[in-house]
Amino acid sequence: MTEKNMLLALFEEVNRTALAVDKLRALGIDNEHVNVISGTPITEAMLGRPHQWTNVPRLAMGGALGGMLVGILLAFGTPALYPVYVGGQPLFPVPPSIVVLFEMTMLGIMLSTFLGVFLDARFPSYSPKVYVPEISDGYIALLIDCPAEMEDEVKKVMTEAGAESVKYAEVQPL
């Protein structure tokens, strides 16, 4: 089994970071072993990385369907269980039922989306994290998990790509 080292490369520009990601890919380092840390949102497309799929939209649709079912039960089940006829009005009034269906569907979407994002982010995480103070100053960091035998080559490639510094990453609990 080979020893792995965590290297941290700091960049000032997104273009240089994208070039560094391409060079790492050319070296044979997979995207799973490269983590981008930034203070500003950087999309996968900006760095030429594959799109990350998430289950949040599916969970939101499931929540919408669940909320709609609860709305149907409230709007039509309650009058069926407890029929109250009021002054010639229908037992199942449509306009108030639409409001109840809409509100319960939206409530289901909001709850399931919140839980989906919460679970998808693997929050809370109690494992040690990498803290890079330079990120607050506008730098972009690449956290590279590379084999020990490729360490010198990765450092050289990162420096050629325009990294301000390449050093070992210190993982510490926050």
C-alpha positions as a Markdown table, in Angstrom:
| # | Residue | x | y | z |
|---|---|---|---|---|
| 1 | Met | 0.0 | 0.0 | 0.0 |
| 2 | Thr | 1.4 | 3.4 | -1.0 |
| 3 | Glu | 1.6 | 6.3 | 1.4 |
| 4 | Lys | -0.6 | 9.3 | 0.5 |
| 5 | Asn | 0.2 | 12.9 | 1.2 |
| 6 | Met | -2.1 | 15.9 | 1.3 |
| 7 | Leu | -0.7 | 18.9 | -0.6 |
| 8 | Leu | -2.2 | 22.3 | -0.5 |
| 9 | Ala | -1.7 | 24.6 | -3.5 |
| 10 | Leu | -2.8 | 28.3 | -3.3 |
| 11 | Phe | -3.8 | 30.3 | -6.4 |
| 12 | Glu | -5.0 | 33.9 | -6.9 |
| 13 | Glu | -6.9 | 33.4 | -10.2 |
| 14 | Val | -9.6 | 31.0 | -11.3 |
| 15 | Asn | -7.9 | 30.5 | -14.7 |
| 16 | Arg | -4.7 | 29.3 | -13.2 |
| 17 | Thr | -6.6 | 27.0 | -10.9 |
| 18 | Ala | -8.4 | 25.5 | -13.9 |
| 19 | Leu | -5.1 | 25.0 | -15.6 |
| 20 | Ala | -3.7 | 23.3 | -12.5 |
| 21 | Val | -6.7 | 21.0 | -12.4 |
| 22 | Asp | -6.2 | 20.0 | -16.0 |
| 23 | Lys | -2.5 | 19.3 | -15.4 |
| 24 | Leu | -3.4 | 17.2 | -12.4 |
| 25 | Arg | -5.8 | 15.2 | -14.5 |
| 26 | Ala | -3.0 | 14.8 | -17.1 |
| 27 | Leu | -0.8 | 13.4 | -14.3 |
| 28 | Gly | -3.4 | 10.7 | -13.6 |
| 29 | Ile | -4.9 | 12.2 | -10.4 |
| 30 | Asp | -8.6 | 11.7 | -10.4 |
| 31 | Asn | -11.1 | 14.4 | -9.6 |
| 32 | Glu | -12.1 | 12.6 | -6.4 |
| 33 | His | -8.6 | 13.3 | -5.0 |
| 34 | Val | -8.7 | 17.0 | -5.7 |
| 35 | Asn | -10.8 | 19.3 | -3.5 |
| 36 | Val | -11.3 | 23.0 | -4.4 |
| 37 | Ile | -11.6 | 25.4 | -1.4 |
| 38 | Ser | -12.7 | 28.9 | -2.1 |
| 39 | Gly | -14.3 | 31.8 | -0.3 |
| 40 | Thr | -16.4 | 32.6 | -3.4 |
| 41 | Pro | -18.6 | 30.1 | -5.3 |
| 42 | Ile | -16.8 | 28.4 | -8.2 |
| 43 | Thr | -18.8 | 26.1 | -10.4 |
| 44 | Glu | -17.5 | 22.8 | -11.8 |
| 45 | Ala | -17.7 | 24.2 | -15.3 |
| 46 | Met | -15.3 | 27.0 | -14.4 |
| 47 | Leu | -12.7 | 24.5 | -13.5 |
| 48 | Gly | -13.5 | 21.9 | -16.2 |
| 49 | Arg | -14.6 | 19.3 | -13.7 |
| 50 | Pro | -17.5 | 17.0 | -14.1 |
| 51 | His | -20.9 | 18.0 | -12.8 |
| 52 | Gln | -21.7 | 16.7 | -9.3 |
| 53 | Trp | -25.0 | 15.0 | -9.1 |
| 54 | Thr | -27.2 | 15.4 | -6.0 |
| 55 | Asn | -30.4 | 13.8 | -4.8 |
| 56 | Val | -32.0 | 17.0 | -3.6 |
| 57 | Pro | -34.3 | 17.5 | -6.6 |
| 58 | Arg | -35.6 | 13.9 | -6.2 |
| 59 | Leu | -36.2 | 14.5 | -2.5 |
| 60 | Ala | -38.0 | 17.7 | -3.2 |
| 61 | Met | -40.3 | 16.0 | -5.7 |
| 62 | Gly | -41.0 | 13.3 | -3.2 |
| 63 | Gly | -41.8 | 15.9 | -0.6 |
| 64 | Ala | -44.1 | 17.7 | -3.0 |
| 65 | Leu | -46.0 | 14.4 | -3.6 |
| 66 | Gly | -46.1 | 13.7 | 0.1 |
| 67 | Gly | -47.4 | 17.2 | 0.9 |
| 68 | Met | -50.0 | 16.9 | -1.9 |
| 69 | Leu | -51.2 | 13.7 | -0.4 |
| 70 | Val | -51.5 | 15.3 | 3.0 |
| 71 | Gly | -53.3 | 18.2 | 1.4 |
| 72 | Ile | -55.8 | 15.8 | -0.3 |
| 73 | Leu | -56.4 | 14.0 | 2.9 |
| 74 | Leu | -57.0 | 17.4 | 4.7 |
| 75 | Ala | -59.2 | 18.9 | 2.0 |
| 76 | Phe | -61.3 | 15.9 | 1.1 |
| 77 | Gly | -60.8 | 13.4 | 3.9 |
| 78 | Thr | -61.9 | 15.7 | 6.7 |
| 79 | Pro | -65.3 | 16.6 | 5.1 |
| 80 | Ala | -65.8 | 12.9 | 4.2 |
| 81 | Leu | -65.2 | 11.9 | 7.9 |
| 82 | Tyr | -67.2 | 14.8 | 9.4 |
| 83 | Pro | -69.8 | 15.9 | 6.9 |
| 84 | Val | -71.2 | 19.4 | 7.7 |
| 85 | Tyr | -73.7 | 20.8 | 5.2 |
| 86 | Val | -73.8 | 24.6 | 5.4 |
| 87 | Gly | -76.4 | 26.6 | 3.5 |
| 88 | Gly | -76.4 | 24.8 | 0.2 |
| 89 | Gln | -72.6 | 24.8 | -0.1 |
| 90 | Pro | -71.0 | 21.6 | -1.6 |
| 91 | Leu | -69.5 | 19.1 | 0.8 |
| 92 | Phe | -66.1 | 19.4 | -1.0 |
| 93 | Pro | -65.6 | 23.1 | -1.8 |
| 94 | Val | -63.1 | 23.5 | -4.6 |
| 95 | Pro | -61.5 | 27.0 | -4.0 |
| 96 | Pro | -60.5 | 26.4 | -0.3 |
| 97 | Ser | -59.3 | 22.9 | -1.3 |
| 98 | Ile | -57.0 | 24.4 | -3.9 |
| 99 | Val | -55.5 | 26.6 | -1.2 |
| 100 | Val | -54.9 | 23.7 | 1.2 |
| 101 | Leu | -53.4 | 21.6 | -1.6 |
| 102 | Phe | -51.0 | 24.3 | -2.6 |
| 103 | Glu | -49.9 | 25.1 | 0.9 |
| 104 | Met | -49.3 | 21.5 | 1.9 |
| 105 | Thr | -47.5 | 20.8 | -1.4 |
| 106 | Met | -45.2 | 23.8 | -0.7 |
| 107 | Leu | -44.7 | 22.8 | 2.9 |
| 108 | Gly | -43.7 | 19.3 | 1.7 |
| 109 | Ile | -41.2 | 20.7 | -0.8 |
| 110 | Met | -39.6 | 23.1 | 1.7 |
| 111 | Leu | -39.2 | 20.5 | 4.4 |
| 112 | Ser | -37.8 | 17.8 | 2.1 |
| 113 | Thr | -35.5 | 20.3 | 0.3 |
| 114 | Phe | -34.1 | 21.5 | 3.7 |
| 115 | Leu | -33.5 | 17.9 | 4.9 |
| 116 | Gly | -32.1 | 16.9 | 1.5 |
| 117 | Val | -29.5 | 19.7 | 1.5 |
| 118 | Phe | -28.7 | 19.0 | 5.2 |
| 119 | Leu | -28.1 | 15.3 | 4.5 |
| 120 | Asp | -26.4 | 15.9 | 1.2 |
| 121 | Ala | -23.8 | 18.2 | 2.8 |
| 122 | Arg | -23.1 | 15.5 | 5.4 |
| 123 | Phe | -23.8 | 17.9 | 8.2 |
| 124 | Pro | -22.8 | 17.8 | 11.0 |
| 125 | Ser | -19.3 | 16.5 | 10.3 |
| 126 | Tyr | -17.1 | 15.7 | 13.2 |
| 127 | Ser | -14.0 | 14.7 | 11.3 |
| 128 | Pro | -10.9 | 16.9 | 11.1 |
| 129 | Lys | -11.1 | 19.6 | 8.4 |
| 130 | Val | -8.5 | 21.6 | 6.6 |
| 131 | Tyr | -8.5 | 25.3 | 7.5 |
| 132 | Val | -6.7 | 27.7 | 5.2 |
| 133 | Pro | -6.6 | 31.3 | 6.4 |
| 134 | Glu | -5.6 | 32.6 | 3.0 |
| 135 | Ile | -9.0 | 31.7 | 1.7 |
| 136 | Ser | -10.4 | 34.7 | 3.6 |
| 137 | Asp | -7.9 | 36.9 | 1.6 |
| 138 | Gly | -9.4 | 35.8 | -1.8 |
| 139 | Tyr | -7.1 | 32.9 | -2.6 |
| 140 | Ile | -8.3 | 29.6 | -4.1 |
| 141 | Ala | -6.8 | 26.4 | -2.7 |
| 142 | Leu | -6.5 | 23.0 | -4.3 |
| 143 | Leu | -6.3 | 20.2 | -1.7 |
| 144 | Ile | -4.6 | 17.3 | -3.5 |
| 145 | Asp | -4.5 | 13.8 | -2.1 |
| 146 | Cys | -1.5 | 12.3 | -4.1 |
| 147 | Pro | 0.7 | 9.2 | -3.7 |
| 148 | Ala | 4.1 | 9.9 | -2.0 |
| 149 | Glu | 6.1 | 9.0 | -5.2 |
| 150 | Met | 4.2 | 11.6 | -7.2 |
| 151 | Glu | 4.7 | 14.4 | -4.6 |
| 152 | Asp | 7.7 | 16.1 | -6.3 |
| 153 | Glu | 6.0 | 16.0 | -9.7 |
| 154 | Val | 2.8 | 17.4 | -8.4 |
| 155 | Lys | 4.6 | 20.3 | -6.7 |
| 156 | Lys | 6.5 | 21.1 | -9.9 |
| 157 | Val | 3.3 | 21.0 | -12.0 |
| 158 | Met | 1.4 | 23.3 | -9.5 |
| 159 | Thr | 4.3 | 25.8 | -9.4 |
| 160 | Glu | 4.3 | 25.8 | -13.3 |
| 161 | Ala | 0.6 | 26.4 | -13.3 |
| 162 | Gly | 1.0 | 29.5 | -11.2 |
| 163 | Ala | 0.5 | 28.4 | -7.6 |
| 164 | Glu | 1.6 | 31.0 | -5.0 |
| 165 | Ser | 2.7 | 28.2 | -2.7 |
| 166 | Val | 2.5 | 24.4 | -2.5 |
| 167 | Lys | 2.8 | 22.9 | 1.0 |
| 168 | Tyr | 1.6 | 20.1 | 3.1 |
| 169 | Ala | -1.9 | 20.4 | 4.4 |
| 170 | Glu | -2.4 | 20.4 | 8.1 |
| 171 | Val | -5.6 | 18.7 | 9.0 |
| 172 | Gln | -6.9 | 19.8 | 12.4 |
| 173 | Pro | -10.2 | 19.8 | 14.2 |
| 174 | Leu | -12.0 | 23.1 | 14.2 |
